[in-house]
Amino acid sequence: MRINDSLNNFAMQSMTNVLLQRGTMQASNAFNRSLFSAGSGAQSSNPLLSQDSFQRVNTIKTASSNLSSAINSLSRDAFAGRAASSSNSDAVSARFTGSGTAPARSYSVTVDRIATGQVNEGASMRSEDAYDGASGTQRFSIESGGRTTDLSIEVQDGDTNEDVQRRMAAAINESNTGVRATVETDSDTGESTLRVESLNTGENSAFTITDEGGEGIASRLGIAGQDSITQQAGDAQFTVDGRARTSSTNTVSLTDNLSITLNSETESAVTVSVTPDQDRVRSEIENMVNSYNELYSAGLGDSGSPGGERLASTLLSTVRTYASQLSNVGIGFDTTGRMTIDSARMDEAAESGRLERFFTENSGRNYGFTNQLQRTAGNISRNPVNFVSSPMFDGSFENNSFYNSAGFTNQFNLFNTGLMFNFMF
């Protein structure tokens, strides 16, 4: 019995809600129809926009929101990224690998020696000539990293010099001894050479090739003994800010986020700098400038309208105070009032640190440039109809921007423009 009573109560409440919603909708539509049916005499007293004006409101609202987002991104993230640069990347290249911020600073690097691996250059031999060494199983060994590996190949009668060289190279490359072998052929001379080099750099990459039982195939091909070594294995020797350092590799970490690669010896110091990521900074500034111009153009587009002139004037009055400071970092204005960028001056300001100081310091001050422009953009976004001065309403309820084909109020349009809160109630 109680269950039935509960169900009946629930049903009554649901019906009541449906009737209430329907009545509210009918009352709302009746109210709106009364506004639109008032005729031309009511246009001056009803704050409802015509189709063209409504579209202009949307344009202004979108452009002002874009400007706010651009300023937020520029103030918050643009100067957080870092990039590394080198005054002579042919000698010392640099890379910033961190994802967070790091102090902007410079390092002085000199390179006395780069890290090298050992290279053994074999004898140049006529490629197609018959190999004149012993045939059968030929044994040799490679000692590298404190380990000796015994190897062998089969030499057959009639093999050419290049046949033997390539068979030797294959045996070395399959041995996992820390060295690799290649056969280099000169098509002009018809000669080929067996070359053996360590896979890594540094003193510990040195290796020794020895024939089994004295002079054998390695010696005949010219890759055994000290005379075959054309490059010794060695550690890199360099200085950072006057402090001597060594490394078995040419890629060295100066900090957790900064690495350099030593490419050649230097005659003078190379400056490696960690600076804000200028490509990102430039992109963020261009985004702000374009967003400002888009909003400013929305005002100029309503030519002769007090509302459009008010929009342009509001923006200009905000930025005019900072004209000198903006010019100092490469941002100016053309004859129409739109923002422009002087690339050369902006690059100079970036190198000197003025660009970063201007935007970071101004974003933290109540009366800084970005704060003031952000406040202006926010006010425009919240009250876009204040900058539209066209006739309020086109005289037809069904054709008005706030009324759809079904005859109901288009609530999205009302909320989207802020009209429901600014004017209707």
C-alpha positions as CSV (number, residue, x, y, z in Angstrom):
1,M,0.0,0.0,0.0
2,R,2.8,2.4,0.9
3,I,4.6,1.5,-2.3
4,N,1.6,2.4,-4.3
5,D,1.2,5.7,-2.5
6,S,4.9,6.5,-3.2
7,L,4.5,5.7,-6.9
8,N,1.4,7.9,-7.1
9,N,3.2,10.8,-5.4
10,F,6.1,10.4,-7.8
11,A,3.8,10.4,-10.8
12,M,2.0,13.5,-9.5
13,Q,5.4,15.3,-9.0
14,S,6.6,14.4,-12.5
15,M,3.3,15.6,-14.1
16,T,3.6,18.8,-12.1
17,N,7.2,19.4,-13.3
18,V,6.1,18.8,-16.9
19,L,3.3,21.3,-16.6
20,L,5.5,23.8,-14.8
21,Q,8.2,23.6,-17.5
22,R,5.6,23.9,-20.3
23,G,4.0,26.9,-18.6
24,T,7.3,28.6,-18.1
25,M,8.2,28.1,-21.7
26,Q,4.9,29.4,-22.9
27,A,5.2,32.4,-20.6
28,S,8.7,33.0,-21.8
29,N,7.7,32.9,-25.5
30,A,4.7,35.1,-24.8
31,F,6.9,37.6,-23.2
32,N,9.4,37.6,-26.0
33,R,6.6,37.8,-28.6
34,S,5.2,40.8,-26.9
35,L,8.5,42.5,-27.2
36,F,8.9,41.7,-30.8
37,S,5.3,42.5,-31.7
38,A,5.6,46.0,-30.2
39,G,6.4,47.3,-33.7
40,S,8.8,50.0,-34.7
41,G,7.8,52.3,-31.9
42,A,9.2,49.9,-29.4
43,Q,12.5,49.4,-31.0
44,S,14.2,52.2,-29.2
45,S,13.2,50.9,-25.8
46,N,13.9,47.2,-26.3
47,P,17.6,46.2,-26.0
48,L,17.4,43.4,-28.6
49,L,19.8,43.3,-31.5
50,S,19.3,42.9,-35.2
51,Q,20.9,40.1,-37.1
52,D,23.8,42.2,-38.3
53,S,24.4,43.6,-34.8
54,F,24.2,40.2,-33.2
55,Q,26.9,38.9,-35.6
56,R,29.1,41.8,-34.7
57,V,28.6,41.1,-31.0
58,N,29.8,37.5,-31.6
59,T,32.8,38.8,-33.6
60,I,33.8,41.1,-30.8
61,K,33.3,38.5,-28.1
62,T,35.4,35.9,-30.0
63,A,38.2,38.4,-30.8
64,S,38.4,39.7,-27.2
65,S,38.5,36.1,-25.8
66,N,41.3,35.3,-28.3
67,L,43.2,38.3,-27.1
68,S,42.8,37.3,-23.5
69,S,44.1,33.8,-24.2
70,A,47.0,35.1,-26.2
71,I,48.0,37.4,-23.3
72,N,47.7,34.6,-20.8
73,S,49.9,32.3,-22.9
74,L,52.5,35.1,-23.5
75,S,52.7,36.1,-19.8
76,R,52.7,32.6,-18.3
77,D,54.5,30.2,-20.7
78,A,56.4,32.0,-23.4
79,F,59.6,32.7,-21.4
80,A,59.5,29.5,-19.5
81,G,61.0,27.5,-22.3
82,R,64.8,27.5,-22.9
83,A,67.0,26.9,-25.9
84,A,70.8,26.5,-26.3
85,S,72.9,28.3,-28.8
86,S,76.6,28.4,-29.7
87,S,78.7,31.2,-31.2
88,N,80.5,28.5,-33.3
89,S,78.4,25.4,-33.8
90,D,80.9,24.0,-36.3
91,A,83.3,23.6,-33.4
92,V,80.9,23.2,-30.4
93,S,77.2,22.6,-30.9
94,A,74.7,22.8,-28.0
95,R,71.4,21.3,-27.1
96,F,68.9,22.1,-24.2
97,T,67.1,18.9,-23.3
98,G,65.1,20.0,-20.3
99,S,61.4,20.5,-20.3
100,G,61.3,23.0,-17.5
101,T,63.0,26.3,-16.8
102,A,66.7,26.8,-16.2
103,P,68.8,29.9,-15.4
104,A,69.7,31.9,-18.5
105,R,73.5,32.0,-18.6
106,S,76.6,31.5,-20.8
107,Y,79.6,29.2,-20.8
108,S,83.0,29.6,-22.3
109,V,84.3,26.4,-24.0
110,T,87.6,25.7,-25.6
111,V,88.5,22.4,-27.2
112,D,92.1,21.2,-27.3
113,R,91.3,17.7,-28.6
114,I,88.1,15.9,-29.5
115,A,87.5,12.2,-28.5
116,T,88.6,9.8,-31.2
117,G,88.5,6.1,-31.8
118,Q,91.3,4.0,-33.3
119,V,91.5,3.5,-37.0
120,N,93.7,0.9,-38.8
121,E,94.1,1.5,-42.5
122,G,95.1,-1.5,-44.6
123,A,97.2,-1.7,-47.7
124,S,95.8,-0.6,-51.0
125,M,95.7,-3.6,-53.3
126,R,94.6,-4.2,-56.9
127,S,91.1,-5.4,-56.4
128,E,90.9,-8.0,-59.2
129,D,94.5,-9.4,-58.7
130,A,94.8,-12.9,-57.3
131,Y,95.5,-13.0,-53.6
132,D,99.2,-14.1,-53.3
133,G,99.1,-15.1,-49.6
134,A,98.6,-18.6,-48.1
135,S,95.3,-20.4,-48.8
136,G,93.3,-22.6,-46.4
137,T,92.3,-21.6,-42.8
138,Q,93.8,-18.3,-41.8
139,R,93.7,-17.3,-38.1
140,F,94.1,-14.0,-36.4
141,S,92.9,-12.3,-33.1
142,I,91.6,-8.9,-31.9
143,E,92.3,-7.6,-28.4
144,S,89.9,-4.9,-27.3
145,G,88.7,-3.7,-23.9
146,G,90.9,-6.3,-22.1
147,R,89.4,-9.2,-24.0
148,T,91.0,-11.3,-26.8
149,T,88.9,-12.9,-29.5
150,D,90.2,-15.5,-31.9
151,L,89.0,-15.4,-35.5
152,S,89.6,-17.2,-38.8
153,I,88.6,-17.2,-42.4
154,E,89.0,-19.7,-45.3
155,V,91.1,-18.6,-48.3
156,Q,90.7,-20.5,-51.5
157,D,92.9,-20.7,-54.5
158,G,91.8,-18.2,-57.1
159,D,90.4,-15.7,-54.6
160,T,91.1,-12.1,-55.5
161,N,92.5,-9.5,-53.1
162,E,89.0,-8.0,-52.7
163,D,87.5,-11.4,-52.1
164,V,89.8,-11.9,-49.2
165,Q,89.4,-8.4,-47.9
166,R,85.6,-8.7,-47.8
167,R,85.7,-12.1,-46.2
168,M,88.0,-10.7,-43.5
169,A,85.7,-7.7,-43.0
170,A,82.7,-10.0,-42.6
171,A,84.5,-12.1,-39.9
172,I,85.4,-9.0,-38.0
173,N,81.9,-7.5,-38.1
174,E,80.4,-10.7,-36.9
175,S,82.8,-11.0,-33.9
176,N,81.2,-8.5,-31.5
177,T,84.7,-7.2,-30.5
178,G,83.9,-3.5,-30.5
179,V,85.4,-2.8,-33.9
180,R,84.0,-2.7,-37.4
181,A,85.6,-3.3,-40.8
182,T,84.8,-1.9,-44.3
183,V,86.3,-2.4,-47.7
184,E,86.8,0.8,-49.6
185,T,87.2,0.6,-53.4
186,D,88.5,3.3,-55.6
187,S,86.9,2.9,-59.0
188,D,89.5,5.2,-60.6
189,T,92.5,3.3,-59.6
190,G,90.9,-0.2,-59.3
191,E,92.3,-0.6,-55.8
192,S,90.6,-1.6,-52.6
193,T,91.6,-1.1,-48.9
194,L,90.5,-2.9,-45.7
195,R,89.7,-0.4,-43.0
196,V,89.2,-1.3,-39.3
197,E,88.0,1.2,-36.7
198,S,86.6,1.1,-33.1
199,L,82.9,1.6,-32.7
200,N,83.4,4.0,-29.7
201,T,85.7,6.9,-28.9
202,G,88.1,7.4,-26.0
203,E,91.3,5.8,-24.8
204,N,89.5,2.6,-23.8
205,S,88.4,2.0,-27.4
206,A,91.9,1.0,-28.6
207,F,92.4,-2.4,-30.1
208,T,95.2,-4.7,-31.4
209,I,95.1,-7.1,-34.4
210,T,97.5,-10.0,-34.3
211,D,98.2,-12.9,-36.7
212,E,98.5,-16.4,-35.2
213,G,102.0,-17.7,-35.4
214,G,103.7,-14.6,-36.8
215,E,103.1,-12.8,-40.0
216,G,99.9,-13.9,-41.7
217,I,96.8,-12.6,-43.3
218,A,96.3,-9.6,-41.1
219,S,99.8,-8.4,-41.8
220,R,99.5,-9.2,-45.5
221,L,96.3,-7.1,-45.7
222,G,98.1,-4.3,-43.8
223,I,95.8,-4.1,-40.7
224,A,98.2,-5.5,-38.1
225,G,100.9,-3.6,-36.1
226,Q,101.5,0.0,-35.1
227,D,102.3,1.1,-38.7
228,S,98.7,0.4,-39.7
229,I,97.2,2.8,-37.1
230,T,96.3,6.1,-38.8
231,Q,94.3,7.5,-35.8
232,Q,95.0,6.8,-32.2
233,A,92.1,6.3,-29.7
234,G,92.0,9.2,-27.2
235,D,89.8,11.1,-24.8
236,A,88.5,14.6,-25.5
237,Q,90.3,17.4,-23.7
238,F,88.5,20.7,-23.2
239,T,87.8,23.5,-20.8
240,V,84.6,25.0,-19.5
241,D,84.9,28.5,-18.0
242,G,88.7,27.9,-17.7
243,R,88.3,24.5,-15.9
244,A,90.0,21.5,-17.6
245,R,87.9,18.5,-18.3
246,T,88.2,15.2,-20.2
247,S,85.7,12.9,-21.7
248,S,85.7,9.6,-23.6
249,T,82.9,10.9,-25.8
250,N,82.4,14.2,-27.6
251,T,78.9,14.7,-26.3
252,V,79.1,16.1,-22.8
253,S,76.5,17.2,-20.2
254,L,77.3,20.6,-18.7
255,T,74.1,20.5,-16.6
256,D,71.1,18.2,-16.2
257,N,69.5,20.1,-19.1
258,L,72.4,21.2,-21.3
259,S,74.7,19.1,-23.4
260,I,77.4,20.1,-25.9
261,T,79.0,18.2,-28.7
262,L,82.7,18.8,-29.4
263,N,83.1,18.8,-33.2
264,S,86.6,20.2,-33.7
265,E,89.5,21.8,-32.0
266,T,89.1,25.6,-31.4
267,E,91.6,28.4,-31.7
268,S,89.5,30.7,-29.5
269,A,86.8,30.2,-26.9
270,V,83.2,29.3,-28.0
271,T,80.3,30.9,-26.1
272,V,77.5,28.5,-25.3
273,S,74.3,30.3,-24.1
274,V,71.1,29.2,-22.5
275,T,68.4,31.7,-23.3
276,P,64.6,31.8,-23.6
277,D,63.3,29.8,-26.6
278,Q,63.2,32.8,-29.0
279,D,61.2,30.9,-31.6
280,R,58.5,30.2,-29.1
281,V,58.6,33.7,-27.7
282,R,58.3,35.2,-31.2
283,S,55.3,33.0,-31.9
284,E,53.5,34.0,-28.7
285,I,54.1,37.7,-29.3
286,E,52.9,37.4,-32.9
287,N,49.8,35.7,-31.6
288,M,49.1,38.5,-29.2
289,V,49.7,41.2,-31.9
290,N,47.4,39.4,-34.4
291,S,44.7,39.0,-31.7
292,Y,44.9,42.6,-30.8
293,N,44.6,43.6,-34.5
294,E,41.7,41.3,-34.9
295,L,39.8,42.9,-32.1
296,Y,40.8,46.4,-33.1
297,S,39.7,45.7,-36.7
298,A,36.3,44.6,-35.3
299,G,35.8,48.2,-34.0
300,L,37.1,49.8,-37.2
301,G,34.8,47.5,-39.2
302,D,31.8,49.3,-37.7
303,S,32.7,52.5,-39.5
304,G,31.0,55.6,-38.3
305,S,29.4,53.8,-35.4
306,P,29.9,55.3,-31.9
307,G,30.1,51.7,-30.6
308,G,32.9,50.7,-33.1
309,E,34.8,53.9,-32.4
310,R,34.4,53.3,-28.7
311,L,36.0,49.8,-29.1
312,A,39.0,51.1,-31.1
313,S,39.4,54.1,-28.7
314,T,39.3,51.8,-25.7
315,L,42.1,49.6,-27.0
316,L,44.2,52.6,-28.1
317,S,43.9,54.3,-24.8
318,T,45.1,51.1,-23.0
319,V,48.2,50.6,-25.2
320,R,49.1,54.3,-25.8
321,T,50.5,54.6,-22.3
322,Y,53.1,51.9,-23.1
323,A,54.0,53.1,-26.6
324,S,57.6,54.0,-25.7
325,Q,58.2,50.8,-23.9
326,L,56.7,48.7,-26.6
327,S,58.8,50.5,-29.3
328,N,61.9,49.6,-27.2
329,V,61.2,45.9,-27.6
330,G,60.1,46.1,-31.3
331,I,56.4,46.6,-31.1
332,G,54.9,49.6,-32.8
333,F,51.7,50.9,-34.4
334,D,50.8,51.8,-38.0
335,T,48.8,54.8,-39.1
336,T,45.5,53.0,-38.5
337,G,46.4,52.0,-34.9
338,R,47.1,48.4,-35.6
339,M,50.2,46.7,-33.9
340,T,53.3,46.0,-35.9
341,I,56.6,44.1,-35.2
342,D,60.1,45.4,-36.0
343,S,61.9,42.1,-36.2
344,A,65.4,43.6,-36.0
345,R,64.7,45.6,-32.9
346,M,62.8,42.7,-31.3
347,D,65.8,40.4,-31.9
348,E,68.1,43.0,-30.4
349,A,65.8,43.3,-27.4
350,A,65.7,39.5,-27.0
351,E,69.5,39.2,-27.0
352,S,69.9,41.9,-24.4
353,G,67.2,40.5,-22.2
354,R,64.9,43.6,-22.5
355,L,62.2,41.6,-24.2
356,E,61.9,39.1,-21.4
357,R,62.1,41.8,-18.7
358,F,59.4,43.8,-20.3
359,F,56.8,41.0,-20.5
360,T,57.7,39.2,-17.3
361,E,57.9,42.3,-15.1
362,N,54.7,43.9,-16.6
363,S,52.7,40.7,-16.2
364,G,53.2,40.9,-12.4
365,R,52.3,44.5,-11.9
366,N,48.8,45.9,-11.5
367,Y,49.5,48.6,-14.0
368,G,51.8,46.6,-16.3
369,F,51.1,46.4,-20.0
370,T,49.9,42.8,-20.2
371,N,47.7,43.2,-17.1
372,Q,46.0,46.4,-18.4
373,L,45.5,44.9,-21.9
374,Q,44.1,41.7,-20.3
375,R,41.7,43.7,-18.2
376,T,40.5,45.7,-21.2
377,A,40.0,42.5,-23.2
378,G,38.1,40.9,-20.4
379,N,35.8,43.9,-20.1
380,I,35.1,43.9,-23.8
381,S,34.4,40.1,-23.7
382,R,32.0,40.4,-20.8
383,N,30.1,43.4,-22.4
384,P,30.4,43.1,-26.1
385,V,27.0,44.9,-26.8
386,N,28.5,48.1,-25.3
387,F,30.5,48.4,-28.6
388,V,27.6,47.8,-31.0
389,S,25.4,50.8,-32.0
390,S,23.2,49.4,-34.8
391,P,19.4,49.4,-34.6
392,M,18.3,47.1,-31.9
393,F,15.9,44.9,-33.7
394,D,14.8,44.2,-37.2
395,G,11.0,44.3,-36.6
396,S,10.2,40.6,-37.1
397,F,10.2,38.2,-34.2
398,E,10.7,35.2,-36.4
399,N,13.6,36.7,-38.3
400,N,15.4,38.0,-35.2
401,S,18.7,36.4,-34.1
402,F,17.1,35.3,-30.9
403,Y,14.2,33.3,-32.4
404,N,14.5,30.0,-34.2
405,S,12.4,28.4,-36.8
406,A,10.4,26.4,-34.2
407,G,9.3,29.6,-32.5
408,F,11.2,29.3,-29.3
409,T,13.8,31.5,-27.7
410,N,17.4,30.6,-28.8
411,Q,18.9,30.3,-25.4
412,F,22.4,29.7,-26.7
413,N,22.5,33.0,-28.5
414,L,21.4,34.8,-25.3
415,F,24.0,33.2,-23.1
416,N,26.7,33.4,-25.7
417,T,26.5,37.2,-26.1
418,G,25.7,37.9,-22.5
419,L,22.5,39.7,-23.5
420,M,20.3,37.7,-21.1
421,F,22.2,39.1,-18.2
422,N,23.2,42.5,-19.6
423,F,19.8,43.6,-20.9
424,M,16.9,41.3,-20.6
425,F,16.7,41.1,-16.8
